[in-house]
């Protein structure tokens, strides 16, 4: 059975029209997992306060939403493939700035801006490319193939990145990242390009898509996605870092072990989702994420090997949720004005990050205690999943 699944995966990579895009994103994910997964942790390890890290995250989202109208014009002019290619040197500039943040605290804001600029040029093009070219009947299976590649490449990267950060200067990790990302560009150069037709977007259109009644039931889950991302991607790794005695190698082992275990589940899910009720799966896994946040509270108390058990469970549940969520998202985009729906998601996702970040900043200022704020984050993680469960195929 597993041999047959591996054969189908290899066949898809060799013959599928999306395969080159998948391979490119897998290589990029590898680099982002080498560096990006540790970015908030790295800032924390360099002595930056939570306030600065929150501003770093908010700056990324603000830049993203500011640049999107210009990104759309760029896609219209040069197409998806070259827009994605253009985003790569911007990302490399971002990770390069991380190497100099210890020299001046203001470099953190330049780094934040560069990453937001990269995301604004990369993700609208990537999302639209997938939504336009994905096979409607086998959408979950296709996304599962992408998820397997991302999990494989992204799974081994944290261990390598953690080892580099623990034993070698950050500059050495940058050199490795540059080499890998240029290798990853090769398959993208041979992929088929498409361009937007007759689509214009300006700042005033944010209000138009926000008021689109077809999208109204997606507001809460996309807003909740932003808060979940803020908590699980940016701040939970910092807590984990402190729980493993601020050791990058141990943190890398934790992420790598959790990713490797989840691969088998994704192989099964990618076909299962195409023939089962995705709304029900999203609801159940969202509730499970709520349970994971409760277990994470216990992990802070008990620490030790319990942390590894909790994070492996979290990876399995998040893999199921993310694949189902993505399948519904691309299905809805395909059945509507795809770019409108994509930007609508980004508006609420990054709007939530900025709003939540502002509340967090005010909380740290008022209470003067990072521990109190982090504890409240964990509780919010439990409650936030109620909205995560509300995405469904409806357009």
C-alpha positions in Angstrom: 0.0 0.0 0.0 2.7 2.5 1.0 4.8 1.4 -2.0 1.9 2.2 -4.3 1.4 5.6 -2.7 5.1 6.4 -3.2 4.9 5.3 -6.8 1.8 7.6 -7.4 3.6 10.5 -5.7 6.7 10.1 -7.9 4.5 9.8 -11.1 2.6 13.0 -10.1 5.9 14.9 -9.6 7.2 13.8 -13.0 4.0 14.4 -15.0 1.7 16.8 -13.2 1.5 20.4 -14.6 1.8 21.7 -11.0 4.8 19.5 -10.1 7.5 22.2 -10.8 5.6 24.6 -8.6 5.3 22.0 -5.9 9.1 21.3 -6.0 10.0 25.0 -5.9 7.7 25.6 -2.9 9.2 22.5 -1.2 12.7 23.9 -1.6 11.6 27.4 -0.4 9.8 25.8 2.6 13.1 24.0 3.4 14.9 27.3 3.5 12.1 29.0 5.5 12.2 26.1 8.0 16.0 26.5 8.3 15.7 30.1 9.2 12.1 31.4 9.3 10.8 28.9 11.9 13.5 30.2 14.3 13.1 33.9 13.4 11.1 35.0 16.5 13.1 32.6 18.6 16.4 34.0 17.2 15.2 37.5 18.0 14.4 36.4 21.5 17.8 34.7 21.9 19.4 38.0 20.8 17.8 39.8 23.7 14.9 41.5 21.9 11.9 42.2 24.1 8.4 40.8 23.4 7.4 44.4 22.4 10.0 44.4 19.6 9.0 40.9 18.5 5.3 41.9 18.4 6.2 45.0 16.4 8.2 42.8 14.0 5.1 40.6 13.4 2.8 43.5 13.0 5.2 45.2 10.6 5.1 42.1 8.3 1.3 42.2 8.1 1.1 45.9 7.6 3.6 45.8 4.8 1.8 42.8 3.3 -1.6 44.6 3.1 0.1 47.9 1.9 1.9 46.2 -1.0 -0.8 43.9 -2.3 -2.4 46.4 -4.8 1.1 46.9 -6.3 1.7 43.2 -6.3 -1.5 42.7 -8.4 -0.2 45.2 -10.9 3.1 43.3 -11.1 1.3 40.0 -11.7 -0.7 41.7 -14.5 2.5 42.9 -16.1 4.9 40.1 -15.8 2.8 37.0 -14.9 2.8 34.6 -11.9 6.1 32.8 -12.4 8.2 36.0 -12.7 6.4 37.6 -9.8 7.2 34.6 -7.6 10.8 34.6 -8.9 11.1 38.3 -8.0 10.0 37.5 -4.4 13.0 35.3 -3.8 15.8 38.0 -3.7 13.5 40.0 -1.4 13.3 37.0 0.9 17.1 36.6 0.8 17.4 40.2 1.7 15.1 39.6 4.7 17.2 36.7 6.1 20.4 38.6 5.5 19.1 41.5 7.6 18.6 39.0 10.5 22.4 38.6 10.5 22.9 42.3 11.4 20.1 42.8 13.9 22.5 42.6 16.8 24.3 45.7 15.6 21.3 48.0 15.7 17.8 47.4 17.0 16.3 49.3 14.0 17.4 46.6 11.6 14.6 44.5 13.0 12.1 46.9 11.3 13.9 46.6 8.0 13.8 42.9 8.3 10.1 43.0 9.0 9.5 45.2 6.0 11.5 42.9 3.7 9.6 39.8 4.8 6.2 41.5 4.4 7.3 42.6 0.9 8.3 39.1 0.0 5.0 37.7 1.2 3.0 40.3 -0.7 4.7 39.4 -4.0 4.9 35.6 -3.3 1.5 34.5 -1.8 -1.1 36.2 -4.1 0.6 34.7 -7.1 1.1 31.3 -5.5 -2.5 31.1 -4.2 -3.9 32.0 -7.5 -1.7 29.7 -9.4 -2.9 26.8 -7.3 -6.6 27.7 -7.3 -6.6 28.1 -11.1 -4.6 25.0 -12.0 -5.7 22.5 -9.4 -8.0 19.7 -10.4 -11.4 20.2 -8.8 -12.2 16.5 -8.5 -8.8 15.7 -6.8 -8.1 19.0 -5.1 -7.3 17.5 -1.7 -5.1 14.8 -3.3 -3.2 17.5 -5.2 -2.8 19.6 -2.1 -1.8 16.5 -0.2 1.0 15.9 -2.6 2.2 19.5 -2.0 1.8 19.0 1.8 3.9 15.8 1.7 6.7 17.6 -0.1 6.6 20.5 2.3 6.5 18.2 5.3 9.4 16.2 4.1 11.6 19.2 3.2 10.3 21.3 6.1 10.6 18.5 8.5 14.3 17.9 8.3 15.2 21.6 8.0 14.6 22.6 11.7 17.1 20.0 12.9 19.7 21.3 10.5 18.9 24.9 11.2 18.9 24.3 14.9 22.3 22.6 14.8 23.7 25.5 12.7 22.4 28.1 15.1 23.7 26.2 18.1 27.2 25.4 16.8 28.0 27.9 14.0 27.4 31.6 13.3 24.2 32.7 11.7 26.1 33.8 8.6 26.9 30.1 7.8 23.2 29.3 7.9 22.6 32.1 5.4 25.2 30.7 3.0 23.5 27.3 3.1 20.1 28.9 2.6 21.3 30.8 -0.5 22.6 27.7 -2.1 19.5 25.6 -1.5 17.1 28.4 -2.7 19.0 28.8 -6.0 18.7 25.0 -6.6 15.0 25.3 -5.9 14.6 28.0 -8.5 15.5 25.6 -11.3 12.2 23.7 -11.6 10.2 27.0 -11.4 12.1 28.3 -14.5 10.6 25.5 -16.5 7.0 25.8 -15.3 4.2 27.2 -17.4 3.3 30.8 -16.8 -0.1 32.5 -16.7 -1.2 36.1 -16.3 -4.2 37.8 -14.8 -6.8 39.1 -17.2 -8.8 42.3 -16.7 -8.3 42.3 -12.9 -7.6 45.5 -11.2 -7.2 46.1 -7.5 -6.6 49.3 -5.5 -6.8 50.3 -1.8 -10.5 51.2 -2.1 -11.2 47.7 -3.2 -10.4 46.4 0.3 -13.8 47.8 1.3 -15.5 46.3 -1.7 -14.3 42.7 -1.0 -14.9 43.1 2.8 -18.6 43.9 2.1 -19.0 41.0 -0.4 -21.9 39.0 0.9 -20.7 35.8 -0.8 -17.7 35.9 1.5 -19.4 36.8 4.8 -19.3 33.4 6.4 -15.5 33.2 5.8 -14.7 36.3 7.8 -14.6 34.6 11.2 -12.4 31.6 10.2 -10.0 33.8 8.3 -9.8 36.2 11.3 -9.3 33.2 13.6 -6.6 31.9 11.3 -4.6 35.1 11.8 -4.8 34.9 15.6 -3.8 31.1 15.5 -0.9 31.9 13.2 0.2 34.7 15.6 0.1 32.4 18.5 1.4 29.1 17.1 3.9 30.3 14.6 5.4 33.3 16.3 5.1 32.9 20.1 4.7 29.3 20.9 8.1 28.5 19.5 9.6 31.0 21.9 7.9 29.2 24.8 9.2 25.9 23.5 12.7 27.4 23.3 12.6 28.2 27.0 11.2 24.8 27.8 14.1 23.0 26.1 16.6 25.2 28.0 17.2 27.6 25.1 18.9 24.9 23.0 18.4 25.3 19.3 19.3 21.6 18.6 16.7 20.3 20.9 14.1 22.6 19.4 15.1 21.4 15.9 14.8 17.8 17.0 11.3 18.5 18.4 10.0 20.0 15.1 11.7 17.4 12.9 10.4 14.5 14.9 6.8 15.9 14.8 7.0 16.5 11.0 8.3 13.0 10.2 5.5 11.3 12.1 2.9 13.3 10.3 3.9 12.3 6.8 2.1 8.9 6.9 -1.1 10.7 8.0 -1.0 13.1 5.1 -0.5 10.3 2.6 -3.8 8.8 3.9 -5.7 12.1 4.2 -5.0 13.4 0.7 -7.4 10.9 -0.9 -9.7 10.6 2.1 -10.7 14.3 2.0 -11.9 14.2 -1.6 -14.7 11.7 -0.7 -15.7 12.9 2.8 -17.4 15.9 4.4 -14.7 18.5 4.8 -16.9 20.8 7.0 -17.2 18.0 9.5 -13.5 17.3 9.5 -12.6 21.0 10.0 -15.0 21.2 12.9 -13.6 18.1 14.6 -9.9 19.1 14.1 -10.5 22.7 15.2 -11.9 21.3 18.5 -8.8 19.1 18.7 -6.6 22.2 18.3 -8.4 23.6 21.3 -7.4 20.5 23.2 -3.8 20.8 22.0 -3.6 24.3 23.6 -4.8 22.9 26.9 -2.1 20.2 26.7 0.4 22.9 25.9 -0.5 24.6 29.2 0.2 21.3 30.9 3.5 20.9 29.0 4.7 24.1 30.6 4.1 22.6 34.0 5.4 19.1 33.4 8.1 19.8 30.7 10.4 16.9 29.9 9.4 14.3 27.4 5.8 15.4 27.7 6.6 18.4 25.5 7.6 16.0 22.7 4.4 14.0 23.0 2.2 17.1 22.9 4.0 18.6 19.9 3.8 15.4 17.9 0.1 15.2 18.6 -0.2 18.9 17.6 1.6 18.2 14.3 -0.8 15.4 13.4 -3.9 17.5 14.2 -2.6 20.6 12.5 -1.7 18.6 9.4 -5.2 17.3 9.2 -6.7 20.7 9.8 -4.5 22.7 7.4 -4.9 20.3 4.5 -8.7 20.3 4.9 -8.8 24.1 5.4 -6.6 24.6 2.3 -8.9 22.3 0.2 -12.0 24.3 1.2 -10.2 27.6 0.6 -9.0 26.7 -2.9 -12.4 25.2 -3.8 -14.2 28.4 -2.8 -11.6 30.5 -4.7 -12.1 28.4 -7.8 -15.8 28.9 -7.7 -15.7 32.7 -7.2 -13.6 35.6 -8.3 -10.4 33.8 -7.2 -8.2 36.9 -6.5 -11.0 38.7 -4.6 -11.4 35.7 -2.3 -7.6 35.3 -1.9 -7.2 39.0 -1.0 -10.3 38.8 1.3 -8.5 36.0 3.2 -5.3 38.0 3.5 -7.2 41.1 4.7 -8.8 39.3 7.6 -5.8 37.1 8.4 -3.3 39.9 8.6 -5.8 42.4 10.0 -6.3 40.0 12.9 -2.5 39.8 13.4 -2.2 43.5 13.6 -5.2 43.9 15.9 -4.1 41.1 18.2 -0.5 42.4 18.2 -1.8 45.9 19.3 -3.8 44.3 22.1 -0.7 42.3 23.1 1.5 45.4 23.1 -1.0 47.3 25.3 -1.2 44.3 27.7 2.5 44.1 28.1 2.7 47.8 28.8 -0.1 47.7 31.3 0.8 44.6 33.2 4.6 44.9 32.7 4.8 41.1 32.8 5.5 39.0 29.8 4.5 35.8 31.7 1.0 37.1 32.3 0.6 38.0 28.6 1.9 34.6 27.4 -0.5 32.8 29.8 -3.4 34.8 28.3 -2.2 33.8 24.8 -2.6 30.1 25.7 -6.1 30.7 26.9 -7.0 32.7 23.8 -5.6 29.8 21.7 -8.2 27.5 23.3 -11.1 29.9 22.7 -10.1 31.0 19.2 -10.6 27.5 17.7 -14.4 28.1 17.9 -14.1 30.4 14.9 -11.5 28.2 13.1 -14.2 25.5 12.7 -16.6 27.7 10.7 -15.0 27.6 7.2 -17.1 25.6 4.7 -17.6 25.1 1.0 -20.4 27.5 0.2 -19.6 29.8 -2.8 
